Amino acid sequence: MTKRSNQDIRMLGLDRLTKILPIIRKKGRKLKSPEGAIAQACVNKSQLRVTIEDGEEKYRSFFVGMNNKNKKELYIDALTRNSKHDFLAPNRTRITIFFEMNGIQYNFTTKFLGLVVFGGFDSLKIRMPKTIKQGQRRKAFRIEPSLDYPAYIRIKNGDLVKALDISGAGASFRMKSPLEPGTVIPVSLKLPDRDNFLKADFEVIVTQRDSTRLRAKKVTVGEYKIRGRFRGLASASRQFIHYYVANRQRELIHLMN
C-alpha cells in the first residue's frame, strides 16, 4: 500500500500525532497510547468490526478520522446505508470495536455519541477509549476486496492500465516492460466519477517482476508491477483521489454488512 503524504494526514486532523506513529508501527509492541493507536488506524483507514453492547450481530466499518479540537472524540463510518441508526441511543449505547494493526488484533469498548457528517460521509461520533486491549495475531483478519469501479492510469506509451492501488501520494500498476527506479514519466489519472483526466508526473520507486501471473487460467496481466509516487499533483486532484478511495472503501464495506 502506498504511504500517505503529510497533506493526507493533515486532512484527517492527525498532524499533531505524527511523532507518535513510528512507535506504534513496531510489531508486537503494546499500544500504550490509545490516541496514538487510533491515529495510526485512521491514517491506514483500518477496517473494523463493530458489535452493539452484548448483541451478536456484527457490522463492518472503518475509521474515518479524529476531532482535531476535541481529543475525546473520533469518527467511524456509518454502520448501515439509508438508516437513522435508531438502534443506537446517543450518550447511552455502548459499542465494541475490533481492528487489526501489524497483524495483531485490538479491541475497545466505548460510547456512541451521535450521528454526524465527517469528510462528506455519514459517520458515527464515538468517545475516544481510555484503554485498548491487545488480542491474538491473526493473518486472515484484513479484508482486501477488489474494486468494482477502478481508477485507470494512462502512461507514456498511451496505454490505459488499471491502478492496483492508488492514494493521493502514489499508485501501483502492471506493465509488460520494466521501468527503472528513479524514472519520472508524465501520467494521466482517470477516476470513474470524473470526466476529465488528472495530470501528474510519476516517479518510479520499485519495479518488481510479477509473480502472480495466472498462466493456468489464461489470465493476461503485465509481467512487472510498478510502484511509485506522484509529483506535481495539484492539491485539488489529490482531494479528488482521497474522496474516491474513501468512497469506494465505504461502498465495499456496506456490501459486506
Secondary structure, DSSP 8 states (H G I E B T S, - for coil): -----HHHHHHTT-GGGTTTHHHHTSTT-----HHHHHHHHHHTT-EEEEEETT-S-EEEEEEEEE-SS-TTEEEEE-SSTT---TT--TTT-EEEEEEEETTEEEEEEEEEEEEEEETTEEEEEEE--S--EEEEE-TT-------SS--EEE-TTS-EEE-SEE-SSEEEEEESS---TT-EEEEEEE-TT-SS-EEEEEEEEEEEE-S---TTTT----SEEEEEEEES--HHHHHHHHHHHHHHHHHHHHHH-
